[in-house]
Amino acid sequence: MTGYTGIKDASELRELIDHPSPAVRRKQLDCLDAHARAWISRSPFCLLATADAEGRCDVSPRGDAAGFTHVLDDGALAIPDRPGNRRLDSFRNVLDNPHAGLLFMIPGVQETLRVNGRARLIKDAPFTDAMAVRGRRPVLALLLDVEEVYFHCAKAFKRSGLWDVSGWPDRRELPTFGSILKDQLRLDQPAAALDEHISATDARERY
């Protein structure tokens, strides 16, 4: 590609964007304070960012009822593994590179909470029973030893209007998941049949 000018180093980057204010620097903590713990207890959804040994990144959604993330103490939290696509992208990355980041969101709230640290995979921990849903204990949990904690301002949500229902697109304007899979995997089944199968599988394997 041509027609653009690349940024070569941090000093050149700072020539374009000024340093953050002292308050922005100070808001980064090294542990979970009362505000962070309260936020996590009310969050039903977060994004998990990981990278493999060569630095190739991946971001994966994690969600359940509010409070599904267990704060063990001010320096650690754990997220239960629920049934999914079984690709194990995030988990395989953690085995190669423990550095991970979490972005906690609360529906309708425009600020977010960012938590970074070192992750590890655990099983049969003392708190696993507390993570059970409908009598089913998670096989694995991701434990994050917290290194950085900070709240992120609402600018991105305000600009995007993410929680503004009046701006949401009509879902019928987009292809269904079954239609997407039919085209990408070159399947013979009708898209409607694939959508029905996906819906039934999601309901059966939710936990």
N, C-alpha and C positions, 0 to 999 in steps of 0.2 A: 504494500500500500504506500502511496505517496500523497503529498499535499498536506502534511501535518508536521508539527515540530514536537519532538519528544522531550520529556523532562529527564535529565541525566542524573541528578542527585538531590539530596535533601535541601541543600542551600539554594539551589535553583527553584525548588518548590516553594521555599519560604519567601522568595522574591515575589511570588504571585499571591500567596496567602499568608497573612500575618500570623504571629504566634497567638495561641489561645490566652484568654484572660487569666489572671491569677486564680479567680474563683473556679474556673473550669479545671485548672490543674489540681486544685485542692479537693475537688469533689470526688476524685478517685481514691477509693479506700482499699485496704488490703484484707478486709474481712467483711462479713455480713453484719450490718448493724440492724437496729430495730426496724428501720424503714425498708431495708432490703428484704428482711425476713417476712414482714407483713405483705410486701408486694408478691413475693414468691408464693405465699400461702393463698393468694387470691388469683393466681395466674393459672389458666387451664391450658396454656399453649406456650411453647418456646421453640426456638430454632437452635440446633446444635451444629456448630462449625468445627470441622476437623480437617487434618491434612495428612497425607501419607508421608513416608520417609523421604520422598523426593519433593515434598512441598505441594503436591497436587491437592487442591482443596475440594471440600464437599460440604454442603449445608443440608441438614435433614430436619423435618418437622417432628416435634414430639408433643403429644397432647393427651389429656384425660380430664377428669373432673378437677376443678380448682383445688390446689393443694396436693396434686399428685407428686410434685417434687418434694422430697423430704429433706429439710434442713437438719443436719445431724448436730452441728454446732456452728459457731461463728466462722469456722474455717473450712467447712465441708458440707456438701449436699449430695443427694443421690436421686437418680431418675430411674424408675423401673422400666424394664423393656416389655412392651406390649406386642402382641402379634402384628406382623407387618409383612413386607414383601420378601423377607429373608435374604436380602442381598448382603446385609452386614457391612455396608460401606463404611459407616461411622466406626463400628466396632473394630474392623480390621485396621482402619487408620490409627485408632487409639493404641492398638498393640504395637504399631510401628513408630508412632509419634504421639506422646501423651498430651501435647498442648491442645487445648480445646477452648471454645468460647460458646456461651449461651446468651440468647436474647429473649428475655421474658416479656410477654405481652398480656394485657388484660383487655378484653373486648370493650370498645367504646372509650378507652383511655388512650390519650395520644402520646404520653411518655412511655419509655421502655426502660428495662433494667438490663444492663450488660454485666455478665460475670465471666471472667476468664481464669483459667488455671490449668492444672495438670490432672488428666483423667486416667482412670483405671477401671477395668471390668471386674466385678465381684459376683460371687454366688453364695447362697446360704449365709448371708450376713444376719446378725441379731435382729435387724429391723426389717427383714424381708417379709415377715408375717404381716407387718403393718401396711405393706404395699399390696396385699392380696385384694382382689376384687371378685366378688361372687364366689369366694372360696378358692380362687386360683392364684397361687403365688407366682410372681415373675421368676423365670429361670435365671435371668441376669439383671443386674443393675449397673448403671454407670455412676461411679463415684468421682466427684470433682473436688480436688483440694484447691480451695479458692486462693487466688493470687491478686486479682484485680476486681473491683466492684465499682460501678458508677451508673448513675441514672442518665439517660439520654433524653435531650429536650424533644419537644413535640413538632419541630419544624417540618420533618419529613411527612408526618401524618397530616399536618395542616395543608401542606402543599399538594399532597396526593388526594386529600379528601377520603382517605381509606374508610373511615367509619361513617361517612355521610351517605346514608341509604339512598338519598335522592340521586346520587351520582353513580350508583351501582348499575352495571350493565344487565340487560335481560339475559338470563342464563340460556334462553333458547336461541340467542344469537351465536352461541358457541357450540362446537361439536361436543357430543357426549364423550365420556371416557371410552365407552365401547366403540364409538366411531373412530376415535383416534387409534385405539389398539388394532382395529380391523385394518386400517390403512397402513400403519407402521409395521405390523407383523404379517401383512398380506394374508389375512385369515378369510376363510370361506363363510363362516357363520354370519348371519345378519347382525348388524350393530345392536338392534333391540335385544336380541338373545344374549349378546355379550354384556350389555348393561344389566339385564336381569340377573345373570350369573354373578357379576361383580357385586350387585346389591345384596344378593343372598349370601355370598362369601363374607362380605363385610359384617353383616349381621351375625353370622355364625362364629366368626373368628375375632370378634371385637376384643375379647379377653382370652 
